[in-house]
Amino acid sequence: MDLAAPHTWLGLVLVSIWAVVSGWSFALRLLGYDETPTFWRVVSVAQVLLVIQLVIGLILLVLGGRPGDGSLFIFIFHPLYGIVFPLLTLFYAHKWSREGRYDPHAAFGVAALVVFGLTARAFMVGAGIG
């Protein structure tokens, strides 16, 4: 079974969903919404998809797959942009939201925007686009 195609498609879905989450969270913050269970479900789905993407990527790696042209630069930066930095960003968004340090919608608006950029860059690096 070839997992490269699902990994690519899921990558596109992740880039898209984080863009939507970012815009949605900023809109919720600006409009002053407090109770937003549907929004938080979408955030949860996006995070679960990110973990599924990690698992698929690790399986591809174990099976000998390499992102992009297989160069060391891409081999290092693809997982950094696609998993490590997004997980760190989401960790701090959760932490600061729970502590009450920032409004949850604002924290996740910024975090989702950062994760959108990181996953877009991971997709580009992995696909050999730039």
N, C-alpha and C positions, 0 to 999 in steps of 0.2 A: 504494500500500500504506500503510495506516494503522499507524504505529508507536506511537501513543499507548497502545493497549491492551497490547501486549507490554511497554512501558515500565512501565505500571502493575502488571501481573502480576509482572514481574521485581522490581519494588520490594517487593511483598509477600513474594516468595520471599527476597529479601535480608534483610528485617527478621527473618523467621523463622529463616533459617539462622544469622544472627549471634547470635540468642538461644540457639539450640541449641549453637553453638560455645562461647559463654560458659559455659553451665552444664556442658558436657562438660569443658572445660578446667579449671574449678575442681574438678570431681569427680576428674579425673586427678591434679591436684596434691595434693588431700587424701588420695587413696589411694596416692600415691607411685609412680605408674607412670613408667617411663622411656622405654621403647620403645613408641611409639604411632603406627605408620605410617598406620593408617586415619584417625585424628584429623587428622594433618597433610595427608592427601589432601583431607579435607573442608574444611580451612582453605584449601587451594589452590583448590578449586572455588569457595568463597565469594569469594575474591579475584578469580578470573577472571570470575565473574558480575558483580562490582562494575565491572570494566573494561568488560565488555559493556554494562552499564547506562550507563556513561559514553558509550560510542560511540553507543548508541541515542539518548541525550539530546542529544548534539551534532548528530546527524542531524536530530532533531526541531527543534532550535534553528535550524539552517541552512535548514530547510524552512519556517520562520516560526512554529513552535509556541512557545507560552509556557506555563509552569506556572501552575496555579491560575487566578486571575482576571486574570493578565497585569500585575499591579501591579509597580512597581519593587522593592518590598520582597521580594515572592515571587521575582521574577526574580533577585535577588541571593542570597537565603538558600537557595533550593532547591538550587542546585549546591554552595553552601558546606556545607550539612548533608549532602548526598547523596554528594559526591565529595571535595572539598578536605579537609575535616576528617577523614573516614574514612581517606583515603590518608596523611595526616600521622600519624594514630594508628597505622596499620599499619606505616608506615616506622619509627617509634620502637620499636614492639614487636619488629620484626625486628632492629633495631640493638642494642637492649639484650639480646635473647636471644642473639645471636651473640657479643656481647662477654662474655657470662657474668655480666652485671650483675644479671640477675633470672632465676629459673627460667622456662624457656620456657612451661610451662603456666600459670604465674601471670601472666606478661606478656601472653600471648594471652587469658587469661581476662578481665583488665581491659580490654585492647584490644577484644575482641569485645563486651564489655558497653557500652563507649563507642560502638563502631560501631553496635551494635544501637540505642542511643538516638538517635544521629545519623541513621541511615537511617529510623527510625520518624518522627522529626521532619521529615525531608525528604519522606517520603511524605505526612504530614499537610499540610505547607505546599503541596506540589504539587497535592494533591487538594482544597485549599481547606477542609480540615476544621478547622484551628485556627491 
